[in-house]
Amino acid sequence: MTKNVDAIRRLFGALNIRVGNLPSMPGIFPDYPAPIVRNADEGREIAMARWGMPSSQRALMDATKKRAQKLEAKGKPVDFKELLRIEPDGGTTNIRNVNSAHWKRWLGPEHRCLVPFTSFSEYDTIDGRKVPVWFARDESRPLLAFAGLWTNWTSVRKAKEGEITADVFAFLTCEPNVEVARVHPKAMPVILTTAEEYDIWMRAPWDEARPLQRPLPDGSLRIVATGEKEDPAMAA
């Protein structure tokens, strides 16, 4: 995300800014903070949130069971309830199955957000190693947005941090279009490109917003870089 905060404010109609002088962000990784545009009492605002929505209770339960088994195998006492409470959850970065009960609580406009970006990467295997391939609308990398969800959540993101309360986000995915499918055949992010789409996503009832979970038309994206070293100004 390499555009400045004023560009985000103008394109997405944000009235309030909670991020200060936003620096260029050449690489955003899971659990990193990133700017989002969300609804607030006085209109849209720009805020920072960590990438990764809460994982499902089932996923945390399974991870805790594995941890408990390892502790028991070493002869250590286990308080399962406490172990579950402090199970580290770095978050779920992508949301595909919006019919899941886990996600339904966050589908209303109050939890929807726009996630500004200028390019995104998917990994391809080249000469036996995984290499990021960077997609954007075109070589100029104009500002676009993923269709995202956000919430404020109390959990343990990292064991060394302990329990914290933080704003977190993730974005929806869908079937890939032709360009992305050549590199990543399973999915691509849900990308919004027009003021009308931004408006529908941020204010409309779910049955009106849901159709936006679709791939961009074929030919809408270009590969603008491959690998990490060739392009020091990469954005995510």
Secondary structure, DSSP 8 states (H G I E B T S, - for coil): --S-HHHHHHHHT--EE-S-S----S---TT-EEEEEEEETTEEEEEEEEE-B---HHHHHHHHHHHHHHHHHTT----HHHHHHT-----B-EE--TTSHHHHTT-SGGGEEEEEES-EEEEEEETTEEEEEEEESSTT---EEEEEEEEEEEEESSTTT-EEEEEEEEEEEE---HHHHTT-SS-EE-EE-SHHHHHHHHHS-HHHHGGG-S---TTS-EEEEESSSS-TT---
